[in-house]
Each structure stands twice: as structure tokens, then as C-alpha cells.
Amino acid sequence: MAVTAIVGANWGDEGKGKMTDVLAAQSSYVVRYQGGSNAGHTIINDYGKFALRMLPSGVFYDHVTNVIGPGTALDIDILLGELDELAARGVPKPKLLISERAQVVLSVHRLFDELEEERLGSRSYGSTKRGIAPFYADKYAKLGIQVTDLFNATRLKERLEHLLTAKNVLLQHLYGRAAIESDDLLEQLLNQAERIAPFVYDTTTLLQNADARGELIVVEGQLGALRDPDHGIYPYSTSSSTLAGFASVGAGLPAKSISEVIAVVKAYSSCVGAGPFVTEIAGSEAEELRRRGGDAGEYGVNTKRPRRMGWFDAVATKYGCMVQGATSVVLTNLDVLGYLDEIPVCVGYELADGTVVDRFPVNAFLDSAKPVLSQLPGWKCDISQITCLEELPEAAKSYIQFVEAAIGVKISTVSVGPRRDQVISC
């Protein structure tokens, strides 16, 4: 009963960082198990507002050991920059460990990400250009660089030369760029190795032993179920599994250890990046929701791009909770909807042939799908200071009940603001 997975049920940006931060208060370990610096978690506490892209969301608690697991895409530049920022803003040095088996995002991965998005032009997939797709492509092509490789210069040079053989052909003949020499990367990586050396550890054994002792562990996912490459809106997906089912692999824990899966769901819909988004709204309607959303509006934590906005999508969210294996749900940003007289919600999709479905369809049918909307009454007041369920307006309680019934999973917590204390237990 010791391991809890916190994951997203939608496209990402659901508020997972805040909930990980809340649960970290009672936990011994917080573990990043997939993804890299291509998305971020926003956390607001007594030190201020932070956007974490590589660091786990438990870094503000001195009793928490924060782990970057073997399934992550480790961007060392981003990691070191975040550690420097924490120190500059007066945050005590966190307990941080990096798996010796984690693999490293290289500058060449970021370069290829940018060049490919540029080549694709209007056909691009909305990449954040943080090198994630090229990184995972190399990982599974057995060309990757593990953290442990950074501490053996001879082996590292050999691995770099092996990786760059094919890369340079593409650079010269597809992208029209100069070839890269292994020495160009070698010195940079050896310098980075010196800085991260104190953090490198056998985290798999550490977590296995902690789990055996029954210590509380939170495994923290990035993005959401609909960005999963197998079960999401492929090819507009990320390049690692965003599902709780991957958490044991990416963290280095036995599958049986994950006893609770908390799916985080936003009270409306938003996403950053390309791909089908059935409930999307536009114009002033979208801008009003975007402006009111979150602590500083709905803009990507990492990209700063305006998020695409839409109403709550029961079809997509039920599916997301199902593939995550959610045991409970946290409903976030409920307070944002307090300005509306009526709140549209999507209860079905109308497909191109006129068929109406309440089951999330395969990707080939999503582009032409239209939302079937119902209207729920709004509550027309500020609920951000309410601390117990009974004090919520009846319309707000009815909205929670609607979402719970629509997705078929118990809502255990409702968030009514960005701070740690703005949560209501259900």
C-alpha cells in the first residue's frame, strides 16, 4: 500500500504538480518516471511560484528524497538550472538522486527536434523542441547515453561516435548542416558529469528496499493519458508512456507495488500542442476562459504558448481514467468556472457519418468529430476560499456529481485554487 501514482487523465496541464506537492508532505520519496523537460509542473508555496521541468515536485520538503528514475529523459542543463534557481530563491538544497540507468538528452537531440519541426512546417506535431522524440528514438535504437557512461571517458567517446555516425548523414544530406564531431559533445558531457556526480545512485535498489519497508512513495507522471503513444492521440503524442502502468518500469519498482492511481482531471479542457481536440472553443470565449484559468492564465509551463481551450469532455476523460486505471480522481480548477451563467459540458461525439458515440474513438475518427454539448447551471460566485464540500454552492456540488457520474470514478479531492491549502476533500 506504499506507492501512489499521480497521473493526468487528459492532454496534460491538469494540475498534477500541485497534487504531487500536496501528497509529498506525507511521503518519503517522489519519483519522476518518464518524460523530460518538455512539460512542466507549476507549484506555489511560501517561497513563491515555480515551474519545474526536470526536478520532481517534492523538492520543497526537506524530508523527501526526490528521484529521477531510469525511465526519464534527463536534460542535465535544465536540471542544473533549476537547482541553481532554487538556491537563488532561498529554497533549501533538496535531497535529489539520479538513477545511474537514466539516459541523457543531448544537444544533438534538441537540434534534430528543431530541424525536423522546421522541415515539416505546417505538418509539424507541435513539438516543444526539447529533443524528446529524437532522444527516445535513440534510446530504443540502442544508441542512447546512460548516466553511468558519463564517468568513463573512453566508453563515452565510443558511444558518441556510434550515435553520430547516422546522425551526421542526416545532418549533411537531409538538413544541409555541418557534421558534428564526438569531441564537440564529449567535453560538455564530462563537465556536466562533474556537477551531477553527487546525485548519481542505484535508485532502483533504493526504491525496491523502501517499498519493501512500506515507506510512502509517490510516482509522478508527465503530460496525460491522451498524449500516450499507444493509447493517446498518436501521432500527436509524446514519446514515452504517460500511463500509470509504466510507472513501475520507469521508476524501477515492482508492478504490484502501485496500489493507488490518482488521476488528475481539470474542470474544463485545455492542451498545448497540435492534434484533435473535440471540445475546442475559439475567439473571445476561449480567451476569457484562458485568462481566468489557473494562477496566471492558461499558458504552457514550459513553452509559454497559449493553451487551446475547451469545455469539460466526459468522453475523453472517462477514457483517460480507464486507461490510467484510476482508483480516484482529483478535480482541479473548479473555481475558474465561477463566472459562467451556464457551463457547457461534452457528453458525446458526433462522428462524420452522423453517429453519436459516448466512447472515445480511434484517432482516424477524431478529426471530424463534433462535441455533443449539455448545459449545467453555473454558481456565479467565488469559491476559492471554501474549505469544505458542504459550503460549496449547490450548482458547484452538482457539477462535481455530474463529472463523477460521467467518468465512473470517485472524486476524492477538489482543487479551488493554485495554493497547497486550496483543496477540498470529498
C-alpha positions in Angstrom: 0.0 0.0 0.0 3.0 2.2 -0.2 3.2 3.6 -3.8 0.8 6.1 -5.3 0.9 7.2 -8.9 -0.3 10.7 -9.8 -1.1 10.9 -13.5 -3.1 13.0 -15.9 -6.4 11.8 -17.5 -6.4 14.3 -20.4 -3.9 16.1 -22.6 -1.6 17.3 -19.7 -1.7 20.6 -17.8 -4.3 19.2 -15.4 -2.5 20.3 -12.2 -0.5 17.2 -11.3 2.4 19.2 -9.9 0.2 20.8 -7.2 -1.3 17.5 -6.1 2.2 15.8 -6.0 3.4 18.7 -3.9 0.4 18.2 -1.6 0.9 14.4 -1.2 4.7 14.8 -0.8 4.0 16.3 2.6 3.3 12.7 3.9 5.7 10.9 1.6 9.3 9.7 1.8 10.0 9.6 -1.9 8.8 11.5 -5.0 9.8 9.9 -8.3 9.8 11.1 -11.9 9.4 8.0 -14.0 9.0 9.2 -17.7 9.3 12.2 -19.9 11.8 15.1 -19.7 11.9 18.8 -19.8 9.2 19.1 -22.5 6.4 19.8 -19.9 6.4 21.4 -16.5 4.6 21.3 -13.2 3.6 24.6 -11.5 3.9 24.8 -7.7 3.1 27.7 -5.5 4.3 27.8 -1.9 5.9 30.1 0.7 9.0 30.5 -1.5 6.9 31.7 -4.5 5.8 30.3 -7.8 7.9 27.7 -9.5 7.7 25.9 -12.8 9.6 22.6 -12.6 10.5 20.8 -15.8 13.1 18.2 -14.6 13.0 18.2 -10.8 10.4 16.1 -9.1 7.7 18.0 -7.3 8.8 17.0 -3.8 11.9 19.3 -3.8 10.3 21.8 -1.4 10.2 19.3 1.5 13.4 18.6 3.4 12.2 15.1 4.4 11.5 13.9 0.8 14.1 12.1 -1.3 13.5 13.1 -4.9 14.3 10.6 -7.5 14.8 10.9 -11.3 14.1 7.3 -12.4 15.6 5.3 -15.3 12.6 5.9 -17.5 13.2 9.7 -17.7 14.8 11.8 -20.4 17.4 13.6 -18.3 18.2 17.1 -19.6 21.2 18.0 -17.4 21.2 21.6 -18.4 17.6 22.1 -17.3 18.2 20.1 -14.1 21.2 22.2 -13.1 19.5 25.4 -14.0 16.5 24.5 -11.8 18.8 23.6 -8.9 20.5 27.0 -9.2 17.2 28.8 -9.3 16.0 27.0 -6.1 19.2 28.1 -4.3 19.0 31.7 -5.6 15.4 32.0 -4.3 16.2 30.7 -0.8 14.9 27.1 -1.1 17.0 24.7 1.0 19.1 22.2 -1.1 16.7 19.3 -1.9 17.5 15.7 -1.4 18.0 14.5 -5.0 19.1 11.2 -6.6 19.5 10.4 -10.3 19.3 6.9 -11.5 22.6 5.6 -12.9 20.5 4.0 -15.6 18.7 7.1 -16.7 19.6 8.3 -20.2 20.7 11.8 -21.2 19.1 14.2 -23.6 22.0 15.6 -25.7 22.3 18.9 -27.5 22.1 17.0 -30.8 18.7 15.7 -29.8 17.4 19.2 -29.3 19.0 20.2 -32.7 17.3 17.4 -34.5 13.9 18.2 -32.9 14.2 21.8 -34.1 15.3 20.8 -37.6 12.6 18.3 -38.1 9.8 20.6 -37.0 11.2 23.2 -39.3 11.3 20.7 -42.2 7.7 19.6 -41.5 6.4 23.1 -41.5 2.6 23.1 -41.4 2.6 19.3 -41.0 4.5 19.5 -37.7 3.3 17.8 -34.5 3.7 20.8 -32.2 6.9 19.7 -30.6 8.3 21.7 -27.7 11.7 21.2 -29.3 13.3 19.9 -26.2 14.7 16.8 -28.0 12.3 14.3 -26.6 11.4 12.4 -29.8 15.0 12.1 -31.0 16.0 11.1 -27.5 13.6 8.2 -27.2 14.3 7.2 -30.9 17.9 6.8 -30.0 17.1 5.0 -26.7 15.1 2.3 -28.4 17.6 2.1 -31.3 20.2 1.3 -28.6 22.2 4.5 -29.4 21.5 6.3 -26.1 23.9 7.6 -23.5 23.3 6.4 -19.9 24.2 8.5 -16.9 26.8 5.9 -15.9 28.5 6.3 -19.3 29.4 9.9 -18.4 32.0 8.7 -15.9 34.1 6.7 -18.4 35.6 9.0 -21.0 36.7 6.2 -23.3 33.4 4.5 -23.3 31.5 7.8 -23.6 33.5 8.7 -26.7 32.8 5.4 -28.3 29.1 5.7 -27.6 29.1 9.2 -29.0 30.8 8.1 -32.2 28.4 5.3 -32.7 25.4 7.7 -32.2 26.8 10.3 -34.5 27.5 8.0 -37.5 23.9 8.0 -38.7 23.2 11.5 -37.3 25.8 13.1 -39.4 24.5 11.5 -42.6 21.1 13.1 -41.9 22.6 16.4 -40.9 24.5 16.8 -44.1 22.2 15.2 -46.7 18.7 15.9 -45.3 19.1 19.1 -43.3 22.1 20.6 -45.1 24.1 21.2 -41.9 27.7 20.5 -40.9 28.6 17.2 -39.3 29.2 17.1 -35.5 32.4 15.6 -34.1 32.2 13.5 -31.0 34.8 15.8 -29.2 32.2 18.6 -29.6 29.9 16.8 -27.2 32.5 14.9 -25.1 33.9 17.9 -23.2 30.5 19.3 -22.5 29.2 16.0 -21.1 32.3 15.4 -19.0 31.8 18.8 -17.4 28.2 18.0 -16.7 29.2 14.7 -15.1 31.3 16.5 -12.5 28.3 18.5 -11.4 25.8 15.7 -11.2 28.2 13.1 -9.7 27.0 13.7 -6.1 23.4 12.8 -7.1 24.0 9.6 -9.1 22.8 6.5 -7.4 21.4 3.0 -7.7 17.9 4.3 -7.3 16.2 1.0 -8.3 17.6 -0.9 -5.3 16.9 2.1 -3.1 13.2 2.3 -4.1 12.8 -1.5 -4.0 14.0 -1.6 -0.4 11.9 1.4 0.6 8.8 -0.3 -0.9 9.6 -3.5 1.0 9.7 -1.4 4.2 6.4 0.1 3.4 7.6 3.7 3.1 5.4 6.1 1.2 6.4 6.7 -2.4 4.7 9.0 -4.9 5.5 8.3 -8.6 4.8 11.4 -10.7 3.7 11.3 -14.3 4.2 13.9 -17.0 1.5 15.0 -19.5 -1.7 13.0 -19.7 -3.3 9.8 -20.9 -4.3 11.3 -24.3 -0.6 12.0 -25.1 0.4 8.4 -24.6 1.9 7.0 -27.8 -0.1 3.7 -27.6 -3.4 4.9 -26.2 -3.5 8.6 -26.9 -4.0 10.8 -30.0 -1.0 9.4 -31.9 0.9 10.8 -33.8 0.2 14.0 -31.7 1.6 12.3 -28.7 4.7 12.3 -26.6 7.4 9.7 -27.0 7.2 7.9 -23.6 4.2 6.2 -21.9 2.2 8.7 -19.8 0.3 5.9 -18.1 0.5 4.7 -14.5 1.1 1.2 -15.9 4.6 2.4 -17.0 5.4 3.9 -13.6 6.8 0.7 -12.2 9.1 0.3 -15.2 10.2 3.9 -15.3 10.7 4.2 -11.6 12.3 0.7 -11.0 9.6 -0.7 -8.8 7.6 -4.0 -8.9 4.3 -3.6 -10.7 2.4 -5.0 -7.7 3.6 -2.1 -5.5 1.4 0.6 -7.1 -1.8 0.3 -5.1 -3.4 3.7 -5.8 -3.7 5.7 -9.1 -4.8 9.2 -8.7 -6.0 10.7 -12.0 -5.9 14.5 -12.1 -8.8 16.0 -14.2 -9.4 19.6 -15.0 -12.9 21.0 -14.6 -12.7 22.2 -18.2 -10.3 21.2 -21.0 -7.0 22.6 -22.2 -4.0 21.5 -24.1 -0.7 22.7 -25.6 0.3 21.4 -29.0 -1.3 20.0 -32.1 -3.8 17.3 -32.6 -7.6 16.6 -32.4 -9.3 18.5 -29.6 -13.1 17.9 -29.9 -14.4 20.5 -27.4 -12.1 23.3 -28.5 -13.5 26.8 -28.4 -12.1 29.9 -30.0 -12.2 33.7 -30.0 -13.3 35.7 -27.0 -15.0 32.7 -25.4 -11.7 30.9 -25.3 -9.7 34.0 -24.3 -12.0 34.6 -21.3 -11.5 31.1 -20.1 -7.8 31.2 -20.7 -7.4 34.5 -18.9 -9.2 33.2 -15.8 -7.6 29.8 -15.8 -5.0 29.0 -13.1 -2.8 31.4 -11.2 -1.6 33.3 -14.2 -3.8 32.2 -17.0 -3.7 29.1 -19.3 -0.2 29.2 -20.8 2.2 26.3 -21.2 4.5 26.0 -18.2 7.4 25.1 -20.5 6.5 26.7 -23.9 4.6 29.7 -22.6 2.3 29.1 -25.6 -1.4 30.0 -25.0 -3.2 26.7 -24.3 -6.0 25.6 -26.5 -9.2 25.8 -24.5 -12.4 23.8 -24.4 -15.2 22.6 -22.1 -15.1 19.6 -20.0 -15.0 16.4 -22.1 -16.7 13.5 -20.4 -15.9 11.2 -23.4 -12.2 11.8 -23.3 -11.9 12.0 -19.5 -13.7 8.7 -18.9 -11.4 7.1 -21.4 -8.3 8.7 -19.8 -9.3 7.5 -16.4 -9.9 4.0 -17.8 -6.5 3.6 -19.4 -4.8 5.1 -16.4 -6.6 2.6 -14.1 -7.7 5.4 -11.9 -8.7 4.5 -8.3 -9.7 8.1 -7.5 -9.8 11.5 -9.2 -8.7 15.0 -8.2 -10.9 17.6 -10.0 -8.9 20.9 -10.4 -9.6 24.5 -11.3 -13.3 24.3 -10.3 -13.1 27.9 -9.1 -12.3 29.1 -12.6 -15.8 28.4 -13.9 -17.5 30.7 -11.3 -18.1 33.4 -13.9 -20.5 31.4 -16.1 -24.3 31.5 -16.0 -24.4 28.1 -17.7 -21.5 25.7 -18.2 -21.3 23.6 -21.4 -20.1 20.0 -21.0 -19.4 17.5 -23.7 -21.4 14.3 -23.2 -20.9 12.6 -26.6 -19.2 12.9 -30.0 -21.0 13.2 -33.3 -18.9 11.4 -36.0 -18.7 12.2 -39.7 -21.5 9.8 -40.6 -23.9 11.3 -38.0 -23.4 8.6 -35.4 -23.3 9.8 -31.8 -21.0 7.9 -29.5 -20.0 8.2 -25.9 -16.9 6.1 -26.3 -13.6 7.7 -27.2 -13.0 6.7 -30.8 -9.8 5.7 -32.5 -7.7 8.5 -34.0 -8.9 8.2 -37.5 -12.4 9.4 -36.5 -11.3 12.2 -34.1 -10.5 14.9 -36.6 -14.1 15.1 -37.9 -15.8 14.5 -34.6 -18.1 17.3 -33.2 -19.0 17.7 -29.5 -22.5 17.0 -28.3 -23.0 19.5 -25.5 -25.2 19.8 -22.5 -25.6 22.8 -20.2 -25.2 22.7 -16.5 -26.2 25.7 -14.2 -23.3 27.9 -13.0 -22.9 29.1 -9.5 -21.8 32.7 -10.3 -19.6 33.3 -7.3 -16.1 32.9 -6.0 -15.5 29.6 -4.3 -11.7 29.8 -3.9 -11.8 30.4 -0.1 -14.2 27.5 0.6 -12.6 24.7 2.5 -15.3 22.0 2.9 -17.6 20.4 0.5 -20.8 21.3 2.4 -20.1 25.0 1.9 -20.0 24.9 -1.9 -22.9 26.3 -3.8 -25.5 23.6 -4.8 -24.6 24.2 -8.5 -20.9 23.5 -7.8 -21.7 20.4 -5.9 -24.0 19.3 -8.8 -21.1 19.9 -11.3 -18.9 17.6 -9.2 -21.6 15.0 -9.1 -22.0 15.2 -12.8 -18.3 14.7 -13.5 -18.1 11.8 -11.1 -21.0 10.1 -12.7 -19.8 10.7 -16.2 -16.3 9.3 -15.7 -17.3 6.5 -13.3 -14.6 7.1 -10.8 -14.8 8.6 -7.3 -13.7 12.2 -6.9 -11.7 12.3 -3.7 -10.4 15.9 -3.9 -11.5 19.2 -5.5 -9.0 22.0 -6.0 -10.3 25.5 -5.9 -7.1 27.5 -6.3 -3.4 27.2 -7.0 -2.1 27.1 -3.4 -1.5 23.9 -1.4 -4.3 24.7 1.0 -6.9 25.3 -1.6 -8.2 21.8 -1.7 -11.5 20.2 -0.5 -11.8 16.6 0.5 -14.9 14.9 -0.9 
